Structure formats: C-alpha cells, structure tokens
C-alpha cells in the first residue's frame, strides 16, 4: 500500500510539468504489417540522435504506437519508482479516441488499483504535452464537443457511500489546454469528487451539463432515501473558461 501512495505522490508533484519539448514528439505512430496482432505493451529502446531512449510500445489494430518516456516525465517517474517496470507496463492500456481525420489522440490507462486507475491524455503532435486527467478513478464517459475541438471526460471514484463521487475534466485539444467548468448559478462545490454525477453532456461547444441526484447532502442516509423513493435529479450547466 505504501508503494502505491509513493507512486501517486510522484504523479501529483509532476502534474503541472510540461511533458515534452518541441524537438521530439511524445507519441510516435507507425503502421504494422497485417500479420501483427494486438499484444501486451513492452519496453523498447531506440537510438535517437546517437542516444538510446526508452519507449513503451503498444501493438494496436493495424498499427504500433510508441510513447517516448523522456517526453512524458509523469510516466517516466512512475516507472522509475517501480521495482518491476515490465509488470507495470503490461498492466497499461492505450485507448485511441475517435477524432477528426488524421488526428490521433490517446488515453493511457495505468497505475491501477482494483478498478481505480490513473489516466494520461496524449496527442500525436510535435508540440504536444501530456495531461494527467485523473488519479485513482474510473473513466465513465468520454464525449467530443459538436465541433470536435474539445473533449469531456467524466470520472468516478469510490467513496464511503453507496454511490461513487465524480469529476468532470475538459480539454481543448486545439489549444491543448485544460478548461475550468464554472457553474452558471451560484452553488456549492459539486465537482472534484465531492458529489456523484449521473451523466454529463455537451451544450454547444462552450458549456457542459451535469445531472446529479436531487439530494441536499451527499451522504449515505440521503442516498438511501433517493434510491428507495423518487430518483429525482437536478442539472447544472457549467460554462467553460480558459486557464490562460
């Protein structure tokens, strides 16, 4: 358990660090021969400008994707803190998001404890950075905005109550920045895993709507009454603001 906490602490410290320079991409994609099938990820080395660099190689359908550890310090530090790199790497999963043609965006799922994992967003772009989307959580929904310039991520995390608590993360994939959801009406904090979210959706390209259980406090007693009775819900609209 202490090892788990140590690894997560490193991730949180590195959360705001840039993931790469403009000289090398963090993600390299290459076509795979037809006979190559999906397999476990593995650690490989390649020589770049006469220097040996470590990559994690993922074999997906019809392609191989390599993540340059030097360009993603969050991931590199996580593996450096591990006594068994290969085992940690084999437990990882790379998910390709559906997006506009010729744009490749991936979610890397790693550092899992039971069903709760950490998630990094990666873009195949020479100027990309990596976003740590969530830590010790479970991905519930991923939704593109109508113009496909932004992505909404809905995460759940186990709580002491009978229902998981949630958070929403929104990334502008064109400006490559995290957006802050600001409620249209004055309300108590209901994001950051402080309240359960039943579902989330887009309202145009600049706002998201979240649906919550209609209870006054997120505690076991009120959730029990909500389950047993009317299941009424309330919605809150969040405008998205740039942090820059």
Secondary structure, DSSP 8 states (H G I E B T S, - for coil): -HHHHHHHHHHHHTTTS----SSS-SEEEEE--TT---EEEEEEEEEETTEEEEEEEEEETTEEEEEEGGG-HHHHHHHHT-S-HHHHHHT-EEEEE--STT--EEEEEEEEETTEEEEEEEE-STT---EEEEEEEEEEEEEE-TTSSEEEEEEEE--SSSS-EEEEEEEETTTTEEEEEEESS------TTSB-EEEEEEETTTEEEEEEE--SS-SHHHHHHHHHTT--EEEEEEEEEE--
